[in-house]
Amino acid sequence: MEKKQIEAPPSLQVYPGWNALGSPVNETVPAEAAFIALNNSYAKIVGPWVPGNNTTGYYQYVGYNGLNGTIGENQLGADEFEVEPYEGYWVFIRQENLYA
């Protein structure tokens, strides 16, 4: 069996407002590590989406860049907000940037 070289995915252009992003690695990491390429360009992360009955649902956690620890019931600092592989998250971007 031939081994494949692992390649980094290309950078994504992110724009001011909400951008759909995922983990850049195949392991669970804190948002401050997952989105380090964005540094202070992002303010908030929400996810993962928990579907409810019919068309209802909610975001399991809300994370805030620049804050640490647990802020409220489902409100976390970026150091506590876990970004899981293969899950989608909405990230609020303050300024255009590259997500690598």
C-alpha positions as CSV (number, residue, x, y, z in Angstrom):
1,M,0.0,0.0,0.0
2,E,1.4,3.3,-1.0
3,K,1.6,6.1,1.6
4,K,0.2,9.4,0.7
5,Q,1.8,12.7,1.6
6,I,-0.4,14.8,3.8
7,E,-0.9,18.2,2.3
8,A,-2.2,21.3,4.1
9,P,-5.5,22.5,2.7
10,P,-5.3,25.8,0.8
11,S,-6.0,29.0,2.7
12,L,-9.5,30.3,2.8
13,Q,-10.4,34.0,2.4
14,V,-12.7,35.0,5.2
15,Y,-14.8,38.2,5.1
16,P,-16.4,40.5,7.7
17,G,-19.5,38.9,9.2
18,W,-20.3,35.2,9.7
19,N,-18.1,32.6,8.0
20,A,-18.6,28.8,8.1
21,L,-15.4,27.2,9.3
22,G,-14.1,23.9,10.7
23,S,-11.1,22.6,12.5
24,P,-7.9,22.7,10.5
25,V,-6.6,19.5,12.2
26,N,-8.0,16.0,12.8
27,E,-8.3,16.4,16.6
28,T,-10.3,18.4,19.1
29,V,-8.5,21.7,20.0
30,P,-9.5,24.9,21.7
31,A,-10.8,27.6,19.4
32,E,-7.8,29.8,20.3
33,A,-5.6,27.1,18.7
34,A,-8.0,26.2,15.8
35,F,-8.4,29.8,14.7
36,I,-4.9,31.1,15.6
37,A,-4.4,32.1,11.9
38,L,-7.2,34.6,12.4
39,N,-5.8,36.0,15.7
40,N,-7.8,39.1,16.5
41,S,-9.7,39.1,13.3
42,Y,-12.5,37.1,14.8
43,A,-14.8,37.9,17.7
44,K,-17.2,35.1,18.3
45,I,-17.8,31.4,17.5
46,V,-21.0,29.4,17.6
47,G,-21.6,25.7,17.2
48,P,-22.1,22.9,16.9
49,W,-25.7,23.0,15.8
50,V,-28.1,20.8,17.8
51,P,-31.2,20.1,15.7
52,G,-34.5,20.0,17.5
53,N,-38.0,19.1,16.4
54,N,-39.1,20.2,13.0
55,T,-37.1,23.4,12.1
56,T,-36.0,24.3,15.6
57,G,-32.6,23.9,17.1
58,Y,-29.8,25.8,18.9
59,Y,-26.1,26.3,19.0
60,Q,-24.6,24.2,21.8
61,Y,-21.9,26.7,22.7
62,V,-21.0,30.4,22.1
63,G,-17.3,31.3,22.4
64,Y,-15.7,34.7,22.6
65,N,-12.2,35.5,21.4
66,G,-10.1,37.3,24.0
67,L,-12.0,35.9,27.0
68,N,-11.0,32.9,29.1
69,G,-12.9,30.3,31.0
70,T,-16.6,29.6,31.4
71,I,-18.6,32.8,31.2
72,G,-22.2,31.4,31.5
73,E,-24.1,28.2,31.0
74,N,-23.1,27.7,27.4
75,Q,-20.9,30.8,27.0
76,L,-17.1,30.1,26.9
77,G,-13.9,31.9,26.3
78,A,-11.9,30.8,23.2
79,D,-9.6,28.8,25.5
80,E,-12.5,26.6,26.6
81,F,-14.5,26.4,23.4
82,E,-13.7,23.0,21.8
83,V,-13.5,22.8,18.0
84,E,-14.1,19.2,17.0
85,P,-13.0,17.8,13.6
86,Y,-15.7,17.3,11.0
87,E,-18.1,19.7,12.8
88,G,-19.1,23.0,11.4
89,Y,-18.9,26.3,13.2
90,W,-19.9,29.9,12.5
91,V,-17.2,32.4,13.2
92,F,-17.8,36.1,13.3
93,I,-14.9,37.9,11.5
94,R,-14.1,41.6,12.2
95,Q,-11.9,42.1,9.1
96,E,-11.0,40.3,5.9
97,N,-8.2,37.7,6.5
98,L,-6.8,34.3,5.4
99,Y,-7.7,31.2,7.4
100,A,-4.9,28.7,6.9
